[in-house]
Amino acid sequence: MTNPYGEALGSTLIDRSFREKIVIVGVTLAGQTEEATDAGLDELELLVDTAGADVVARLTQRRATPDHTWFIGQGKAQELKMLCLAVDADTVVFNNELHPAQQFQLEKLLGRTAIDRTAVILDIFAQNARTPEGKAQVELALLRYRLPRLRRGSSAKLSQQRGGVGARFGGGETKLETDRRQINRRIRALESELRQLGETRSLQRKQRDRSGLAEVTIVGYTNAGKSTLLNRLTDAGVLAEDRLFATLDPTTRRLSLPGGEPVLLTDTVGFVRQLPHGLVEAFKGTLETAVTADLLIHVVDSSSGDPEGQIAAVRTVLEEIGADTVPEFVVFNKSDLCDDGASGLLDDHTGSVAVSAATGDGIEHFLAVLGDRLRSLDTVISLHIPWSRGDVIASVHREGQVVATREDVDGVSMKARLSSASAGRLAEWIIDDHTGEAANAAALRDIDKENV
């Protein structure tokens, strides 16, 4: 797939013959702390490294509000220019979001590309997108980011002579309106393509719903170990590397819990602080797996410097996509890298567990708790099924947890924990204990007595 300018979105944006030199900039605004700014720059440095470049210097400033022209103050902007000359930097990356006008003025002053954190994350996603849907989602976010940054003049060229972290975010050709129309047409085409893919995914989801299996979605901060956990549980064989945003495309596998109940387990794209809104919008179709899940497994890197901050960042994105009402099961991964085995974090988060997806430590306990959590979400339903419908009896045993049975000449009366999807499919055989037939109600009361 290529964008309107013939660039392959799945290809690398970096010229591998050299590593770009990057200066990163962080501004501490009112209500923020310098510690948070330093932590943000540390993460930005990891993002830049993932994109294929090297951070050679960093610059910080405290301001009450951003400068409307350069974001940083005029004096600081001149200091930044001298720093770039001293280290021979190719690009400047701001940890804060730049408005198009600020980006334009900075590039005029500095004489080099100036981009923000959003551009770096988009660059990484463009490198890692593999499936047609993933490539379309990333290209849509890229074009939405690029559109307001098109400008007239020689500084606004749609392509540069060499690659680089900021290469994709150069300006535009002199035919500004033509470029805008071209981008808008491509955006509409991508939106239509993603809608069609969304309809296909909706049909697939309906087929999964008819299976009656509970759906569990793994969410978490990028590089928290979500894919490693999926591989440990299901032998999925998905890519799992110690780097940010190693996988973008969701993967669903079937998992059998210790009680024998099968569930569908889905891995999703990792989240990060200040995840670009355009990416969230573009990936909403993919992230619907979190919205429609019966339970979210929130994987947290217990060895990170700020696990609570990562938890908050993930929950912010979940709220943005409407998944904040889905029950959450917090799992602290990488316990083997913590001196206390993440016991301190477990004390602060009731109901959470600690595991090491890499070594397998704690996995059995995790699965047992997962089964208990899913069963607590299911409703205990009373059914009476005739002997002639052995297929239905088998479905109840396969899709739920049978807690009590009683056999008679007409069939079998059962109490079972079933998901809402399974209950809907088996509605014909469900008995209301209060309004059902007297004989069946009595039989079910007998079942309860026998199981006391």
C-alpha positions in Angstrom: 0.0 0.0 0.0 1.3 3.5 -0.8 0.1 6.9 0.2 -0.8 9.6 -2.4 2.9 10.5 -2.8 4.1 7.1 -3.7 5.7 6.3 -0.3 5.3 2.8 1.1 3.8 3.3 4.5 5.0 -0.1 5.7 8.6 0.8 4.8 11.2 2.1 7.1 11.3 5.9 7.5 14.9 5.9 8.5 17.9 5.8 6.2 19.8 2.8 7.6 23.1 4.1 6.3 23.2 6.4 9.4 21.4 7.1 12.7 19.9 10.6 12.9 21.1 12.8 15.7 18.1 14.1 17.8 17.8 16.8 20.4 14.7 16.4 22.6 12.9 19.2 24.4 10.6 19.1 27.3 8.6 22.0 28.9 7.3 21.9 32.4 4.0 23.9 32.3 1.8 25.1 35.2 0.6 22.3 37.3 3.3 19.9 36.2 6.5 18.8 37.9 10.1 18.7 36.7 10.2 15.0 37.7 7.3 14.2 35.3 9.0 16.2 32.6 12.2 14.2 33.0 10.2 10.9 33.0 8.5 12.0 29.8 11.8 12.8 28.2 13.2 9.4 29.2 10.3 7.7 27.5 10.6 10.0 24.5 14.3 8.9 24.2 13.1 5.3 24.1 10.6 6.2 21.4 13.3 7.9 19.3 15.6 4.9 19.7 12.7 2.6 18.5 12.2 4.9 15.5 15.9 4.3 14.6 17.6 7.5 15.7 19.9 8.6 18.6 19.3 11.3 21.2 22.4 13.4 21.5 21.2 16.2 23.8 18.1 17.3 25.8 16.8 20.7 26.7 14.2 21.6 29.4 12.4 24.8 30.4 9.7 25.7 33.0 7.0 28.0 31.7 3.5 29.0 32.9 2.1 28.8 29.4 3.5 27.8 26.0 4.9 30.6 23.8 2.5 31.1 20.9 5.4 31.4 18.4 8.0 28.9 19.4 6.3 27.1 22.3 9.5 27.8 24.3 10.6 31.3 25.0 12.6 33.3 22.4 15.8 33.2 24.4 15.4 29.4 24.9 14.7 29.0 21.2 18.1 30.7 20.4 19.8 28.5 23.0 18.2 25.5 21.3 19.6 26.7 18.0 23.1 26.9 19.4 22.8 23.5 21.0 21.7 22.0 17.6 24.8 23.5 16.0 27.1 22.3 18.7 26.0 18.7 18.5 25.3 18.8 14.7 21.6 17.6 15.3 19.5 16.6 12.3 16.1 17.0 14.0 14.5 18.5 17.2 11.7 16.5 18.9 9.4 18.2 21.4 7.8 16.0 24.1 4.9 18.5 24.1 2.4 18.8 21.2 3.3 21.5 18.8 0.7 23.5 16.8 1.4 23.7 13.1 2.3 27.4 13.2 4.8 26.7 16.1 6.4 23.9 14.2 6.8 26.1 11.1 8.4 29.0 13.0 10.7 26.6 14.9 12.0 25.1 11.6 12.6 28.6 10.2 14.6 29.6 13.2 16.5 26.3 13.7 17.2 25.5 10.1 16.3 21.9 10.6 13.2 19.7 11.1 11.2 20.2 14.3 8.5 17.7 15.2 6.7 16.5 18.3 6.1 13.3 20.2 3.0 12.6 18.1 5.1 12.5 14.9 7.6 10.0 16.5 4.8 7.7 17.6 3.2 7.9 14.1 6.6 7.1 12.6 7.0 4.0 14.7 3.5 2.8 13.9 4.2 3.3 10.2 7.3 1.1 10.5 5.5 -1.7 12.3 2.2 -1.9 10.5 2.0 -5.2 8.7 -1.7 -6.1 7.8 -3.7 -4.1 5.3 -6.0 -2.8 8.1 -3.0 -1.8 10.2 -1.4 0.0 7.3 -4.7 1.8 6.4 -5.2 2.9 10.1 -1.7 4.3 10.3 -1.8 6.0 7.0 -5.1 7.7 8.0 -3.6 9.0 11.2 -0.5 10.2 9.3 -2.6 12.1 6.7 -4.8 13.7 9.4 -1.6 14.8 11.1 -0.1 16.1 7.9 -3.1 18.0 6.5 -3.0 21.1 8.8 0.8 21.3 8.4 0.8 21.8 4.7 2.3 25.2 3.8 3.3 27.2 0.8 6.9 28.0 0.0 10.2 26.3 -0.5 10.2 25.0 3.1 7.1 23.0 2.4 8.1 20.0 0.3 6.3 16.8 0.5 9.4 14.7 0.3 13.0 15.1 1.4 16.2 13.9 -0.2 16.9 11.4 2.6 14.9 9.6 5.2 14.7 10.5 8.9 12.3 10.6 11.8 10.9 13.8 10.6 11.0 13.1 6.9 7.4 12.0 6.7 6.3 15.2 8.3 7.9 17.7 5.9 5.7 20.4 4.4 3.9 20.5 1.1 4.4 21.4 -2.6 3.7 24.8 -3.9 0.3 23.7 -5.2 -1.2 23.8 -1.7 -4.8 23.4 -2.6 -4.1 20.6 -5.0 -2.2 18.8 -2.2 -5.0 19.4 0.3 -7.7 18.0 -2.1 -5.4 15.0 -2.8 -5.0 14.3 0.9 -8.7 14.8 1.6 -9.6 12.3 -1.2 -7.2 9.8 0.2 -8.6 10.3 3.8 -12.1 9.6 2.5 -11.0 6.5 0.7 -9.2 5.2 3.8 -12.2 5.9 6.0 -14.4 4.0 3.5 -11.9 1.1 3.4 -11.8 0.9 7.2 -15.6 1.0 7.4 -15.8 -2.1 5.2 -13.1 -3.8 7.2 -15.1 -2.9 10.3 -18.2 -4.5 8.9 -16.3 -7.7 8.2 -14.9 -7.6 11.8 -18.4 -7.1 13.1 -19.6 -10.2 11.3 -16.7 -12.2 12.7 -17.5 -10.9 16.2 -21.1 -12.0 15.8 -19.9 -15.5 14.9 -17.8 -15.5 18.0 -20.8 -14.4 20.1 -22.8 -17.3 18.8 -20.1 -19.6 20.0 -21.0 -18.6 23.5 -17.4 -18.3 24.6 -16.4 -15.5 27.0 -14.2 -12.9 25.4 -11.1 -11.6 27.3 -9.0 -8.8 26.0 -5.4 -8.1 27.0 -4.6 -4.4 27.4 -1.7 -2.5 28.9 1.2 -0.1 28.4 3.5 -0.8 25.5 6.3 -3.3 26.3 4.5 -4.5 29.4 4.6 -8.1 28.1 1.1 -8.6 26.7 2.3 -10.6 23.7 4.6 -12.6 25.8 1.7 -13.5 28.1 -0.5 -14.5 25.2 2.3 -16.7 23.9 2.8 -18.3 27.3 -0.9 -19.1 27.6 -1.8 -20.2 24.1 1.5 -20.8 22.2 0.2 -18.1 19.8 3.7 -17.5 18.3 3.1 -13.7 17.9 6.1 -11.3 17.8 7.3 -10.5 21.3 10.3 -8.2 21.5 11.7 -5.9 24.2 10.8 -2.7 22.4 8.0 -0.3 22.2 5.0 -1.1 19.9 6.5 -4.4 18.6 3.0 -5.5 17.6 0.1 -3.5 16.3 -2.4 -6.0 15.0 -4.8 -7.8 17.4 -4.4 -11.6 17.7 -7.2 -13.9 19.1 -6.5 -17.4 20.4 -8.6 -20.0 22.3 -7.6 -20.7 25.9 -8.9 -23.5 28.1 -9.1 -22.5 31.8 -8.3 -25.0 34.6 -12.0 -25.8 35.0 -12.2 -26.7 31.4 -14.1 -23.6 30.2 -12.8 -22.3 26.9 -12.4 -18.5 26.4 -11.3 -16.3 23.6 -8.2 -14.3 24.4 -7.2 -11.3 22.3 -4.0 -9.3 22.4 -4.2 -5.6 21.5 -1.9 -2.7 20.6 0.0 -1.2 23.5 -0.8 2.2 24.9 1.5 5.0 25.9 1.3 8.4 27.7 -0.1 11.1 25.4 -1.1 8.5 22.8 -2.0 10.7 19.7 -5.7 11.2 19.5 -5.6 10.7 15.7 -4.2 7.2 16.3 -6.9 6.4 18.8 -9.5 7.5 16.3 -7.9 5.5 13.5 -7.5 2.4 15.6 -11.0 2.6 17.2 -12.2 -0.3 15.1 -9.4 -2.5 16.3 -9.8 -1.4 19.9 -13.5 -2.4 19.8 -12.3 -5.7 21.1 -11.7 -4.0 24.4 -15.1 -2.3 24.4 -17.0 -5.6 23.7 -15.0 -7.8 26.0 -16.4 -9.6 29.0 -13.2 -8.9 30.9 -10.0 -6.9 30.4 -6.7 -8.3 31.5 -4.7 -5.1 32.3 -1.0 -6.1 32.1 1.4 -3.8 34.0 5.2 -3.8 33.9 5.9 -4.1 37.6 9.6 -3.4 37.0 9.0 0.0 35.4 9.9 3.2 37.2 6.3 4.4 37.3 3.8 1.5 37.2 1.0 3.7 38.6 1.5 6.3 35.9 1.3 3.6 33.3 -1.9 2.3 34.8 -3.4 5.8 34.7 -2.3 6.2 31.1 -4.0 3.0 30.0 -7.2 3.8 31.8 -7.3 7.2 30.2 -7.2 5.6 26.7 -9.8 3.0 27.8 -12.1 5.8 28.9 -11.6 7.6 25.6 -12.7 4.5 23.6 -15.6 3.7 26.0 -14.1 0.6 27.6 -13.8 2.0 31.1 -17.0 0.2 32.2 -15.6 -3.3 31.3 -14.5 -5.3 34.3 -10.7 -5.1 34.8 -8.3 -7.7 36.1 -4.9 -6.2 36.9 -1.9 -8.4 36.3 1.6 -7.3 37.3 4.0 -8.8 34.9 7.8 -9.2 35.1 7.7 -10.1 38.8 11.0 -11.9 38.3 12.7 -8.5 37.8 11.3 -7.1 41.1 13.1 -7.7 44.4 9.8 -8.1 46.3 8.0 -9.9 43.5 5.7 -7.0 43.1 4.1 -7.6 46.5 3.9 -3.9 47.2 1.9 -3.3 44.1 -0.4 -6.3 45.0 -1.2 -4.7 48.3 -2.2 -1.5 46.6 -4.5 -3.2 44.1 -6.9 -5.6 45.6 -7.6 -8.7 43.5 -4.5 -8.3 41.3 -1.9 -11.0 40.8 1.8 -11.1 39.9 3.3 -13.2 37.2 6.3 -13.6 35.0 5.2 -14.3 31.5 8.8 -14.9 30.5 9.5 -17.6 33.1 6.0 -18.9 33.8 6.1 -18.1 37.5 2.6 -17.4 38.9 0.8 -18.4 35.7 -1.2 -21.2 37.4 -2.5 -18.9 40.1 -3.3 -16.3 37.4 -5.4 -18.8 35.5 -7.3 -19.9 38.6 -8.1 -16.3 39.5 -9.1 -15.6 35.9 -11.5 -18.5 35.9 -13.0 -17.3 39.2 -13.4 -13.7 37.9 -15.1 -14.9 34.7 -17.5 -17.2 36.6 -18.4 -14.4 38.9 -19.5 -12.4 35.9 -21.7 -15.2 34.6 -25.4 -15.6 35.6 -26.6 -18.9 37.2 -29.4 -20.0 34.9 -31.9 -22.8 35.3 -32.7 -25.0 32.3 -34.7 -28.1 31.5 -33.6 -29.9 28.4 -35.3 -33.0 26.9 -33.3 -36.1 26.3 -33.8 -35.8 22.6 -31.7 -32.6 22.6 -28.3 -34.1 23.6 -26.6 -31.4 21.5 -28.1 -28.7 23.7 -27.0 -30.6 26.8 -23.5 -30.8 25.4 -23.5 -27.1 24.6 -24.3 -26.2 28.2 -21.4 -28.3 29.5 -19.1 -26.9 26.8 -19.9 -23.2 27.1 -20.6 -22.9 30.8 -20.1 -24.3 34.3 -22.8 -26.7 35.4 -23.3 -26.4 39.1 -26.2 -28.8 39.6 -28.2 -31.4 37.7 -31.2 -33.6 38.2 -32.4 -36.2 35.7 -36.0 -37.3 35.2 -37.9 -39.2 32.5 -38.4 -36.1 30.4 -34.9 -34.9 30.4 -32.4 -33.2 32.6 -32.8 -30.1 34.8 -29.7 -28.0 35.2 -28.3 -25.0 36.9 -25.3 -23.5 35.0 -23.2 -20.4 34.9 -23.6 -19.1 31.4 -22.5 -15.9 29.6 -25.1 -13.6 28.2 -24.4 -14.8 24.7 -24.9 -18.5 25.6 -28.0 -17.6 27.6 -29.5 -15.9 24.6 -28.9 -18.9 22.4 -30.3 -21.3 25.0 -33.3 -19.1 25.8 -35.8 -21.8 24.6 -34.7 -24.1 27.4 -34.4 -21.6 30.2 -36.8 -21.8 33.1 -37.8 -18.9 35.4 -37.7 -20.3 38.9 -40.5 -18.0 39.9 -42.9 -18.3 36.9 -41.9 -21.6 35.4 -43.9 -24.8 35.5 -44.5 -26.1 39.0 -43.0 -29.5 38.3 -39.8 -28.0 36.9 -39.5 -25.5 39.7 -39.9 -28.2 42.3 -37.3 -30.3 40.5 -34.9 -27.4 40.6 -35.6 -26.8 44.3 -34.7 -30.5 44.9 -31.5 -29.9 43.0 -30.6 -27.1 45.4 -31.3 -29.3 48.4 -29.2 -32.1 47.1 -26.2 -29.8 46.6 -26.4 -28.1 50.0 
